[in-house]
Amino acid sequence: MTTVAYTGLTASLFLSIPLPFVWRSPVWGNEILLLVALATLAALAEIMVIKALELAQAVVLAPVHYTLLIWGTIYGWFVFGQFPDAWTWFGSTIIFATGIYMVWREWVGKQARSVQPS
């Protein structure tokens, strides 16, 4: 719960800086409902990530977490009509390759430890 609180407080602090320049008050009741739903779902998602890290090792969960790159691209394309530019693909490739390397390194290390005589 502390992690969720710090994440929310930090995001609120940093997002408050540009707020006066971009804020538009909600016009419809539906917009307020959407804001409340977004905040609630974000908090639940953060709690679920923390719970998952309590139940499994981060190296097991990392490949699943990397699918956020895929889902973000799909949602951005279909919902907002935005396709990632070359720099986004470059950064995503680095993140993905680093995750694959870490999984491979752990697998090789586990194989080496299991081969050693006791």
C-alpha positions in Angstrom: 0.0 0.0 0.0 2.9 2.3 0.7 4.2 1.8 -2.9 0.8 2.7 -4.3 0.6 5.8 -2.2 4.1 7.0 -3.1 3.4 6.3 -6.8 0.2 8.3 -6.7 1.8 11.2 -4.7 4.8 11.4 -7.0 2.7 11.4 -10.1 0.4 14.0 -8.6 3.3 16.2 -7.7 5.0 16.0 -11.2 1.7 16.3 -13.1 0.7 19.3 -11.2 3.5 21.4 -12.7 2.0 21.5 -16.3 -1.6 21.4 -15.0 -2.4 25.1 -15.1 -1.4 25.2 -18.8 -3.4 22.3 -20.1 -6.3 21.7 -17.7 -9.8 21.8 -19.0 -12.6 21.4 -16.5 -14.9 18.4 -17.2 -18.0 19.6 -19.0 -20.3 16.5 -18.8 -21.1 14.3 -15.9 -19.7 11.4 -18.0 -16.3 13.0 -18.0 -16.2 13.1 -14.2 -17.3 9.5 -14.2 -14.5 8.6 -16.6 -11.9 10.4 -14.5 -13.0 8.5 -11.4 -13.1 5.2 -13.2 -9.6 5.9 -14.6 -8.2 6.7 -11.2 -9.8 3.6 -9.7 -8.6 1.2 -12.4 -5.1 2.7 -12.2 -5.0 2.1 -8.4 -6.3 -1.4 -8.8 -3.8 -2.2 -11.5 -0.9 -0.9 -9.3 -2.1 -3.0 -6.4 -2.3 -6.1 -8.7 1.2 -5.6 -9.9 2.4 -5.4 -6.3 0.5 -8.5 -5.4 1.9 -10.3 -8.3 5.4 -9.4 -7.2 4.6 -10.8 -3.8 3.6 -14.1 -5.3 6.2 -14.6 -8.0 9.8 -13.5 -8.8 10.3 -10.4 -10.9 12.2 -12.4 -13.5 9.1 -14.5 -14.1 6.8 -11.5 -14.3 9.0 -9.3 -16.4 8.1 -10.9 -19.8 4.4 -10.5 -19.0 5.0 -6.9 -18.1 6.8 -6.3 -21.4 3.6 -7.1 -23.2 2.5 -3.6 -22.1 4.6 -2.3 -25.1 2.5 -4.4 -27.4 -0.9 -3.5 -25.8 0.0 0.2 -25.7 0.9 0.1 -29.4 -2.3 -1.7 -30.3 -4.5 0.6 -28.2 -2.7 3.7 -29.4 -3.2 2.7 -33.0 -6.9 1.6 -32.8 -8.2 4.1 -30.2 -6.2 7.2 -31.0 -4.9 6.5 -34.5 -1.3 7.0 -33.5 1.5 4.7 -34.6 4.8 4.7 -32.8 7.7 6.6 -34.5 11.2 5.3 -35.1 12.5 6.5 -31.7 9.7 4.7 -29.9 10.5 1.5 -31.8 14.2 1.9 -31.0 13.6 2.3 -27.3 11.1 -0.5 -27.2 13.6 -2.8 -28.9 16.2 -1.9 -26.3 13.8 -2.7 -23.5 12.6 -5.9 -25.1 16.2 -7.1 -25.9 17.3 -6.3 -22.3 14.4 -8.4 -20.9 15.2 -11.3 -23.3 18.9 -11.1 -22.3 18.1 -11.2 -18.6 15.8 -14.3 -19.0 18.6 -16.0 -21.1 21.3 -15.1 -18.5 19.2 -16.5 -15.7 18.4 -19.7 -17.7 22.1 -20.2 -18.5 23.1 -19.6 -14.9 20.5 -22.1 -13.6 21.8 -24.7 -16.1 25.4 -24.1 -15.0 24.5 -24.5 -11.3 22.6 -27.7 -12.0 25.5 -29.3 -13.8 28.1 -28.7 -11.1 28.8 -31.7 -8.9 27.8 -31.5 -5.3 
